[in-house]
Amino acid sequence: MPEPTTPSTPTPSLLAAERIGAADTEISGGSHAIVLSRADEVTQVVVGALRENG
C-alpha cells in the first residue's frame, strides 16, 4: 500500500504550531492512534523534547 500523500495546505494545528515555534515531528506508517501504533517512536520524541526544554 503506498504512503499517503501530504496535503498541500497545512492543517490548522500545524499552522498554530508554527506560530508558537513548536517542533513538528512526523512518524511514517502511523495511524490515527499513533501513540499506540508507534509507541516507541512517540516516546523518543517526547523524551527528547523534555530533555531539550525540561
PDB file with one MODEL, atoms N, CA, C and O in Angstrom:
MODEL        1
ATOM      1  N   MET A   1       0.846  -1.168   0.000  1.00  0.00           N
ATOM      2  CA  MET A   1       0.000   0.000   0.000  1.00  0.00           C
ATOM      3  C   MET A   1       0.897   1.239   0.000  1.00  0.00           C
ATOM      4  O   MET A   1       1.804   1.336   0.827  1.00  0.00           O
ATOM      5  N   PRO A   2       0.665   2.176  -0.900  1.00  0.00           N
ATOM      6  CA  PRO A   2       1.519   3.377  -0.953  1.00  0.00           C
ATOM      7  C   PRO A   2       1.287   4.291   0.232  1.00  0.00           C
ATOM      8  O   PRO A   2       0.210   4.310   0.829  1.00  0.00           O
ATOM      9  N   GLU A   3       2.328   5.054   0.561  1.00  0.00           N
ATOM     10  CA  GLU A   3       2.216   6.037   1.638  1.00  0.00           C
ATOM     11  C   GLU A   3       1.232   7.126   1.206  1.00  0.00           C
ATOM     12  O   GLU A   3       1.207   7.504   0.035  1.00  0.00           O
ATOM     13  N   PRO A   4       0.433   7.626   2.127  1.00  0.00           N
ATOM     14  CA  PRO A   4      -0.488   8.711   1.763  1.00  0.00           C
ATOM     15  C   PRO A   4       0.285   9.965   1.392  1.00  0.00           C
ATOM     16  O   PRO A   4       1.377  10.211   1.902  1.00  0.00           O
ATOM     17  N   THR A   5      -0.286  10.737   0.516  1.00  0.00           N
ATOM     18  CA  THR A   5       0.375  11.981   0.115  1.00  0.00           C
ATOM     19  C   THR A   5       0.140  13.049   1.165  1.00  0.00           C
ATOM     20  O   THR A   5      -0.859  13.022   1.884  1.00  0.00           O
ATOM     21  N   THR A   6       1.060  13.980   1.244  1.00  0.00           N
ATOM     22  CA  THR A   6       0.944  15.089   2.178  1.00  0.00           C
ATOM     23  C   THR A   6       0.045  16.158   1.568  1.00  0.00           C
ATOM     24  O   THR A   6       0.234  16.528   0.409  1.00  0.00           O
ATOM     25  N   PRO A   7      -0.918  16.654   2.315  1.00  0.00           N
ATOM     26  CA  PRO A   7      -1.786  17.698   1.756  1.00  0.00           C
ATOM     27  C   PRO A   7      -0.989  18.951   1.447  1.00  0.00           C
ATOM     28  O   PRO A   7      -0.020  19.265   2.138  1.00  0.00           O
ATOM     29  N   SER A   8      -1.392  19.659   0.417  1.00  0.00           N
ATOM     30  CA  SER A   8      -0.668  20.871   0.018  1.00  0.00           C
ATOM     31  C   SER A   8      -0.974  22.042   0.953  1.00  0.00           C
ATOM     32  O   SER A   8      -0.194  22.992   1.022  1.00  0.00           O
ATOM     33  N   THR A   9      -2.080  21.990   1.662  1.00  0.00           N
ATOM     34  CA  THR A   9      -2.454  23.050   2.595  1.00  0.00           C
ATOM     35  C   THR A   9      -2.232  22.562   4.018  1.00  0.00           C
ATOM     36  O   THR A   9      -2.783  21.531   4.405  1.00  0.00           O
ATOM     37  N   PRO A  10      -1.438  23.280   4.804  1.00  0.00           N
ATOM     38  CA  PRO A  10      -1.196  22.861   6.188  1.00  0.00           C
ATOM     39  C   PRO A  10      -2.493  22.845   7.004  1.00  0.00           C
ATOM     40  O   PRO A  10      -3.393  23.653   6.776  1.00  0.00           O
ATOM     41  N   THR A  11      -2.569  21.927   7.943  1.00  0.00           N
ATOM     42  CA  THR A  11      -3.737  21.857   8.821  1.00  0.00           C
ATOM     43  C   THR A  11      -3.685  22.995   9.830  1.00  0.00           C
ATOM     44  O   THR A  11      -2.616  23.548  10.089  1.00  0.00           O
ATOM     45  N   PRO A  12      -4.837  23.348  10.404  1.00  0.00           N
ATOM     46  CA  PRO A  12      -4.833  24.421  11.423  1.00  0.00           C
ATOM     47  C   PRO A  12      -3.887  24.129  12.582  1.00  0.00           C
ATOM     48  O   PRO A  12      -3.260  25.047  13.110  1.00  0.00           O
ATOM     49  N   SER A  13      -3.776  22.867  12.985  1.00  0.00           N
ATOM     50  CA  SER A  13      -2.878  22.566  14.109  1.00  0.00           C
ATOM     51  C   SER A  13      -1.420  22.799  13.729  1.00  0.00           C
ATOM     52  O   SER A  13      -0.633  23.249  14.562  1.00  0.00           O
ATOM     53  N   LEU A  14      -1.046  22.500  12.481  1.00  0.00           N
ATOM     54  CA  LEU A  14       0.329  22.771  12.053  1.00  0.00           C
ATOM     55  C   LEU A  14       0.596  24.269  11.967  1.00  0.00           C
ATOM     56  O   LEU A  14       1.683  24.730  12.316  1.00  0.00           O
ATOM     57  N   LEU A  15      -0.377  25.014  11.511  1.00  0.00           N
ATOM     58  CA  LEU A  15      -0.212  26.474  11.454  1.00  0.00           C
ATOM     59  C   LEU A  15      -0.059  27.056  12.858  1.00  0.00           C
ATOM     60  O   LEU A  15       0.767  27.941  13.076  1.00  0.00           O
ATOM     61  N   ALA A  16      -0.844  26.567  13.799  1.00  0.00           N
ATOM     62  CA  ALA A  16      -0.733  27.040  15.184  1.00  0.00           C
ATOM     63  C   ALA A  16       0.628  26.681  15.760  1.00  0.00           C
ATOM     64  O   ALA A  16       1.236  27.486  16.465  1.00  0.00           O
ATOM     65  N   ALA A  17       1.109  25.483  15.467  1.00  0.00           N
ATOM     66  CA  ALA A  17       2.422  25.063  15.955  1.00  0.00           C
ATOM     67  C   ALA A  17       3.518  25.959  15.397  1.00  0.00           C
ATOM     68  O   ALA A  17       4.443  26.330  16.121  1.00  0.00           O
ATOM     69  N   GLU A  18       3.427  26.310  14.126  1.00  0.00           N
ATOM     70  CA  GLU A  18       4.412  27.217  13.525  1.00  0.00           C
ATOM     71  C   GLU A  18       4.397  28.571  14.221  1.00  0.00           C
ATOM     72  O   GLU A  18       5.452  29.149  14.483  1.00  0.00           O
ATOM     73  N   ARG A  19       3.208  29.077  14.520  1.00  0.00           N
ATOM     74  CA  ARG A  19       3.095  30.407  15.154  1.00  0.00           C
ATOM     75  C   ARG A  19       3.802  30.467  16.500  1.00  0.00           C
ATOM     76  O   ARG A  19       4.372  31.498  16.858  1.00  0.00           O
ATOM     77  N   ILE A  20       3.769  29.371  17.245  1.00  0.00           N
ATOM     78  CA  ILE A  20       4.400  29.395  18.571  1.00  0.00           C
ATOM     79  C   ILE A  20       5.819  28.834  18.555  1.00  0.00           C
ATOM     80  O   ILE A  20       6.470  28.746  19.596  1.00  0.00           O
ATOM     81  N   GLY A  21       6.294  28.456  17.368  1.00  0.00           N
ATOM     82  CA  GLY A  21       7.660  27.958  17.248  1.00  0.00           C
ATOM     83  C   GLY A  21       7.840  26.529  17.729  1.00  0.00           C
ATOM     84  O   GLY A  21       8.943  26.138  18.112  1.00  0.00           O
ATOM     85  N   ALA A  22       6.770  25.745  17.714  1.00  0.00           N
ATOM     86  CA  ALA A  22       6.846  24.355  18.166  1.00  0.00           C
ATOM     87  C   ALA A  22       7.538  23.475  17.131  1.00  0.00           C
ATOM     88  O   ALA A  22       7.515  23.764  15.935  1.00  0.00           O
ATOM     89  N   ALA A  23       8.144  22.414  17.605  1.00  0.00           N
ATOM     90  CA  ALA A  23       8.762  21.443  16.713  1.00  0.00           C
ATOM     91  C   ALA A  23       7.670  20.571  16.103  1.00  0.00           C
ATOM     92  O   ALA A  23       6.654  20.290  16.739  1.00  0.00           O
ATOM     93  N   ASP A  24       7.894  20.152  14.872  1.00  0.00           N
ATOM     94  CA  ASP A  24       6.951  19.287  14.163  1.00  0.00           C
ATOM     95  C   ASP A  24       7.668  17.991  13.837  1.00  0.00           C
ATOM     96  O   ASP A  24       8.682  18.002  13.139  1.00  0.00           O
ATOM     97  N   THR A  25       7.158  16.880  14.330  1.00  0.00           N
ATOM     98  CA  THR A  25       7.756  15.585  14.081  1.00  0.00           C
ATOM     99  C   THR A  25       6.742  14.693  13.395  1.00  0.00           C
ATOM    100  O   THR A  25       5.635  14.500  13.897  1.00  0.00           O
ATOM    101  N   GLU A  26       7.122  14.145  12.235  1.00  0.00           N
ATOM    102  CA  GLU A  26       6.245  13.219  11.534  1.00  0.00           C
ATOM    103  C   GLU A  26       6.816  11.818  11.636  1.00  0.00           C
ATOM    104  O   GLU A  26       8.016  11.606  11.462  1.00  0.00           O
ATOM    105  N   ILE A  27       5.947  10.873  11.918  1.00  0.00           N
ATOM    106  CA  ILE A  27       6.339   9.471  12.012  1.00  0.00           C
ATOM    107  C   ILE A  27       5.569   8.720  10.947  1.00  0.00           C
ATOM    108  O   ILE A  27       4.341   8.657  11.005  1.00  0.00           O
ATOM    109  N   SER A  28       6.262   8.151   9.976  1.00  0.00           N
ATOM    110  CA  SER A  28       5.577   7.456   8.893  1.00  0.00           C
ATOM    111  C   SER A  28       5.045   6.111   9.354  1.00  0.00           C
ATOM    112  O   SER A  28       5.565   5.501  10.288  1.00  0.00           O
ATOM    113  N   GLY A  29       4.009   5.670   8.685  1.00  0.00           N
ATOM    114  CA  GLY A  29       3.440   4.368   8.974  1.00  0.00           C
ATOM    115  C   GLY A  29       2.535   4.333  10.180  1.00  0.00           C
ATOM    116  O   GLY A  29       2.135   3.258  10.626  1.00  0.00           O
ATOM    117  N   GLY A  30       2.211   5.480  10.709  1.00  0.00           N
ATOM    118  CA  GLY A  30       1.351   5.513  11.881  1.00  0.00           C
ATOM    119  C   GLY A  30      -0.112   5.565  11.500  1.00  0.00           C
ATOM    120  O   GLY A  30      -0.462   5.715  10.329  1.00  0.00           O
ATOM    121  N   SER A  31      -0.943   5.441  12.484  1.00  0.00           N
ATOM    122  CA  SER A  31      -2.381   5.532  12.273  1.00  0.00           C
ATOM    123  C   SER A  31      -2.898   6.734  13.047  1.00  0.00           C
ATOM    124  O   SER A  31      -2.116   7.520  13.582  1.00  0.00           O
ATOM    125  N   HIS A  32      -4.210   6.874  13.104  1.00  0.00           N
ATOM    126  CA  HIS A  32      -4.783   7.974  13.883  1.00  0.00           C
ATOM    127  C   HIS A  32      -4.513   7.781  15.375  1.00  0.00           C
ATOM    128  O   HIS A  32      -4.632   8.724  16.156  1.00  0.00           O
ATOM    129  N   ALA A  33      -4.156   6.577  15.763  1.00  0.00           N
ATOM    130  CA  ALA A  33      -3.793   6.284  17.154  1.00  0.00           C
ATOM    131  C   ALA A  33      -2.281   6.071  17.233  1.00  0.00           C
ATOM    132  O   ALA A  33      -1.813   5.027  17.687  1.00  0.00           O
ATOM    133  N   ILE A  34      -1.534   7.067  16.789  1.00  0.00           N
ATOM    134  CA  ILE A  34      -0.075   6.955  16.656  1.00  0.00           C
ATOM    135  C   ILE A  34       0.596   6.598  17.985  1.00  0.00           C
ATOM    136  O   ILE A  34       1.620   5.915  17.994  1.00  0.00           O
ATOM    137  N   VAL A  35       0.036   7.049  19.093  1.00  0.00           N
ATOM    138  CA  VAL A  35       0.629   6.758  20.405  1.00  0.00           C
ATOM    139  C   VAL A  35       0.615   5.251  20.673  1.00  0.00           C
ATOM    140  O   VAL A  35       1.496   4.736  21.362  1.00  0.00           O
ATOM    141  N   LEU A  36      -0.366   4.554  20.140  1.00  0.00           N
ATOM    142  CA  LEU A  36      -0.442   3.111  20.314  1.00  0.00           C
ATOM    143  C   LEU A  36       0.299   2.359  19.214  1.00  0.00           C
ATOM    144  O   LEU A  36       1.012   1.393  19.488  1.00  0.00           O
ATOM    145  N   SER A  37       0.129   2.805  17.966  1.00  0.00           N
ATOM    146  CA  SER A  37       0.707   2.056  16.851  1.00  0.00           C
ATOM    147  C   SER A  37       2.216   2.229  16.726  1.00  0.00           C
ATOM    148  O   SER A  37       2.889   1.337  16.208  1.00  0.00           O
ATOM    149  N   ARG A  38       2.763   3.344  17.183  1.00  0.00           N
ATOM    150  CA  ARG A  38       4.211   3.611  17.099  1.00  0.00           C
ATOM    151  C   ARG A  38       4.711   4.157  18.430  1.00  0.00           C
ATOM    152  O   ARG A  38       5.371   5.195  18.479  1.00  0.00           O
ATOM    153  N   ALA A  39       4.391   3.447  19.508  1.00  0.00           N
ATOM    154  CA  ALA A  39       4.663   3.927  20.867  1.00  0.00           C
ATOM    155  C   ALA A  39       6.134   4.229  21.125  1.00  0.00           C
ATOM    156  O   ALA A  39       6.444   5.234  21.764  1.00  0.00           O
ATOM    157  N   ASP A  40       7.050   3.387  20.645  1.00  0.00           N
ATOM    158  CA  ASP A  40       8.480   3.621  20.891  1.00  0.00           C
ATOM    159  C   ASP A  40       8.953   4.930  20.271  1.00  0.00           C
ATOM    160  O   ASP A  40       9.684   5.694  20.902  1.00  0.00           O
ATOM    161  N   GLU A  41       8.530   5.187  19.025  1.00  0.00           N
ATOM    162  CA  GLU A  41       8.947   6.410  18.353  1.00  0.00           C
ATOM    163  C   GLU A  41       8.368   7.643  19.039  1.00  0.00           C
ATOM    164  O   GLU A  41       9.059   8.648  19.204  1.00  0.00           O
ATOM    165  N   VAL A  42       7.097   7.567  19.439  1.00  0.00           N
ATOM    166  CA  VAL A  42       6.468   8.695  20.130  1.00  0.00           C
ATOM    167  C   VAL A  42       7.177   8.965  21.450  1.00  0.00           C
ATOM    168  O   VAL A  42       7.415  10.120  21.803  1.00  0.00           O
ATOM    169  N   THR A  43       7.511   7.918  22.174  1.00  0.00           N
ATOM    170  CA  THR A  43       8.223   8.064  23.444  1.00  0.00           C
ATOM    171  C   THR A  43       9.561   8.760  23.236  1.00  0.00           C
ATOM    172  O   THR A  43       9.936   9.627  24.025  1.00  0.00           O
ATOM    173  N   GLN A  44      10.287   8.390  22.182  1.00  0.00           N
ATOM    174  CA  GLN A  44      11.576   9.027  21.900  1.00  0.00           C
ATOM    175  C   GLN A  44      11.418  10.510  21.636  1.00  0.00           C
ATOM    176  O   GLN A  44      12.244  11.309  22.078  1.00  0.00           O
ATOM    177  N   VAL A  45      10.370  10.892  20.920  1.00  0.00           N
ATOM    178  CA  VAL A  45      10.128  12.309  20.631  1.00  0.00           C
ATOM    179  C   VAL A  45       9.816  13.062  21.922  1.00  0.00           C
ATOM    180  O   VAL A  45      10.359  14.142  22.157  1.00  0.00           O
ATOM    181  N   VAL A  46       8.948  12.502  22.755  1.00  0.00           N
ATOM    182  CA  VAL A  46       8.565  13.166  23.999  1.00  0.00           C
ATOM    183  C   VAL A  46       9.756  13.294  24.942  1.00  0.00           C
ATOM    184  O   VAL A  46       9.973  14.358  25.523  1.00  0.00           O
ATOM    185  N   VAL A  47      10.524  12.227  25.097  1.00  0.00           N
ATOM    186  CA  VAL A  47      11.693  12.277  25.981  1.00  0.00           C
ATOM    187  C   VAL A  47      12.718  13.280  25.462  1.00  0.00           C
ATOM    188  O   VAL A  47      13.321  14.013  26.246  1.00  0.00           O
ATOM    189  N   GLY A  48      12.916  13.317  24.158  1.00  0.00           N
ATOM    190  CA  GLY A  48      13.836  14.292  23.572  1.00  0.00           C
ATOM    191  C   GLY A  48      13.390  15.716  23.835  1.00  0.00           C
ATOM    192  O   GLY A  48      14.211  16.579  24.146  1.00  0.00           O
ATOM    193  N   ALA A  49      12.095  15.968  23.711  1.00  0.00           N
ATOM    194  CA  ALA A  49      11.565  17.316  23.973  1.00  0.00           C
ATOM    195  C   ALA A  49      11.732  17.693  25.439  1.00  0.00           C
ATOM    196  O   ALA A  49      12.058  18.838  25.754  1.00  0.00           O
ATOM    197  N   LEU A  50      11.515  16.751  26.323  1.00  0.00           N
ATOM    198  CA  LEU A  50      11.700  17.024  27.747  1.00  0.00           C
ATOM    199  C   LEU A  50      13.157  17.344  28.073  1.00  0.00           C
ATOM    200  O   LEU A  50      13.436  18.222  28.889  1.00  0.00           O
ATOM    201  N   ARG A  51      14.071  16.640  27.443  1.00  0.00           N
ATOM    202  CA  ARG A  51      15.500  16.912  27.683  1.00  0.00           C
ATOM    203  C   ARG A  51      15.898  18.295  27.196  1.00  0.00           C
ATOM    204  O   ARG A  51      16.688  18.990  27.835  1.00  0.00           O
ATOM    205  N   GLU A  52      15.337  18.687  26.050  1.00  0.00           N
ATOM    206  CA  GLU A  52      15.677  19.998  25.490  1.00  0.00           C
ATOM    207  C   GLU A  52      15.027  21.140  26.259  1.00  0.00           C
ATOM    208  O   GLU A  52      15.617  22.211  26.397  1.00  0.00           O
ATOM    209  N   ASN A  53      13.818  20.917  26.757  1.00  0.00           N
ATOM    210  CA  ASN A  53      13.033  22.007  27.334  1.00  0.00           C
ATOM    211  C   ASN A  53      12.695  21.817  28.798  1.00  0.00           C
ATOM    212  O   ASN A  53      12.086  22.688  29.419  1.00  0.00           O
ATOM    213  N   GLY A  54      13.092  20.673  29.356  1.00  0.00           N
ATOM    214  CA  GLY A  54      12.656  20.316  30.703  1.00  0.00           C
ATOM    215  C   GLY A  54      13.262  21.111  31.769  1.00  0.00           C
ATOM    216  O   GLY A  54      12.966  20.895  32.944  1.00  0.00           O
TER     217      GLY A  54
ENDMDL
END
